[in-house]
Amino acid sequence: MNAPCSKASVVSRGRVIRRVGTASLLAVTAASGLAMWASTGVHAQRAEPPSVAAPLGRAPFSFADIIEKVKPAVVSIHVAAGGGPRVASRGGRGGRDPLPELPDDHPLKEFFKNLPKEFGGAPPEGQRRAQAQGSGFVISPDGYVVTNNHVISGASKIQVSFDDREKLDAELIGTDSRTDIALLKITNPKGQLPSVRFSAKPVRVGDWVLAVGNPFGLGGTVTAGIVSALSRDIGSGPYDFLQIDAAVNKGNSGGPTFNLEGEVVGVNTAIYSPSGGNVGIAFAVPAKTAGDVVDQLRTNKTVSRGWLGVKIESVDDDKAASLGLKEARGALVNEVTAGGPAASSTLRAGDVILSVNGDKVENSRDLARKIAEFAPAVTVALEVSRYGKTETVNVKLGTFPSDPQVAAAPKADPQSGATELTGLGLSITEAKGPKAEGVVIKDVDSDSDAAAKGLKAGDVIVEVQGQAVKGANDVVAGLKKARDDGRKAVLLRVKQGETVRFVAVQIKDAG
């Protein structure tokens, strides 16, 4: 008995667990039956058929009933580009590439290359550049369809198809690039369409999920897995994503991830993969986020968010030490956008935003999310720490721009006549030129904390501890003040090319 279980465990650990559980149950039933026959003569009970709704949240014996319920609402998205190659921006949209990524000398290269196009084979080059595919799902009987923004970006024609493969024209209602959500409407739906809804229940790590979509143009593909993690930052704006391990590949983008109740818990949007194929790490827009965006797109065809008009960064331990904060928390204002909502307030670079309307701010992404949840024109109260002193700043929010301007920073070159700052591991020199400001870093000690924080020759220091820098003496004075205040680090505001950021550099004992 041990050998088969050991072999099966390599194939499917979950299957072994269910077999062992069933065997144990049968053993208990048999023993109980013998006891009852001997004492009362009661007939053995007939075993109940397996149920899809398994007790204690365990996986059902089969996902078939759930899939039969939800799969009719899942569609394949067919996109005709306005011109030029169609390349998935997140690795999720599938063109007509061969199924696996194989080298040219691989013995199976020709086999996959010559597959019929409906099985993912490579079509003529002209078609390959003109078409792409993704996934989506119907959320209303009258034909509203949710997919990813990057699936339909730049499309000149959009069509959707159900399992019957008939293509239906669809129009674009609206998109939201920040969450990668797009809303379509089937123009001539044939009667009432099957639809699914977003789940209102929070998901937990370990919950079973089912992904349905159109990987590699195959259509109607179902994969199963679990929620691997919550609140993942994938470097795509301030919003968090679900991480799942259900197989998601090119073409799955925009498709739904279901819970065991047949409700959408996420919209598949990206994968992590060194090879471009599934490695068990996929990301989905959570149902709450996607649902809120879809509601706005359906009503207004666009998404309106509050806008503070600042560039921000998170506070680490060194920055907290340099700013006199007890803990590394909040969002450090890097720059106030000229002409933005905050420009008319007292908010300024170097301020740390600790809360919004009394709601604590953990980091820069948390602040961005909180502000985005407010409608434009709403006035918010910001609790701000300004180099150890706390005050409240009220700001009337604006509307988040679709293409926010990025402030350009003048470039500077290192000059001669350097001033050594051994306490920071830097040497600096005066900036020269008609638009010169601050001081230029001439050299950085490779063993210093400044080097570890990414400072390099040519960077321009424009502020020290919140004070503008006009010359080397200002930096020296700022370093001395930080020492006198008992700070373990000094906060520098630095321009690196076109980027402005704060850097908290630990102070050495000497210098």
Secondary structure, 3 states (H helix, E strand, C coil): CHHHHHHHHHHCHHHHHHHHHHHHHHHHHHHHHHHHHHHCCCCCCCCCCCCCCCHHHCCCCCCHHHHHHHHHHEEEEEEEECCCCCCCCCCCCECCCCCCCCCCCCCCHHHHHCCCHHHCCCCCHHHHHHEEEEEEEECCCCCEEEEEHHHHCCEEEEEEECCCCCEEEEEEEEEECCCCEEEEEECCCCCCCCCCCECCCCCCCCCEEEEEECHHHCCCEEEEEEEEEEEECCCCCCCCEEEECCCCCCCCCCCEEECCCCCEEEEEEEECCCCCCCCCCEEEEEHHHHHHHHHHHHHHCCCCCEECCEEEEECCHHHHHHHCCCCCCCEEEEEECCCCHHHHCCCCCCCEEEEECCEECCCHHHHHHHHHCCCCCCEEEEEEEECCEEEEEEEECEECCCCCCCCCCCCCCCCCCCEEECCCCEEEEECCCCCCCCEEEEEECCCCHHHHCCCCCCCEEEEECCEECCCHHHHHHHHHHHHHCCCCEEEEEEEECCEEEEEEEECCCCC
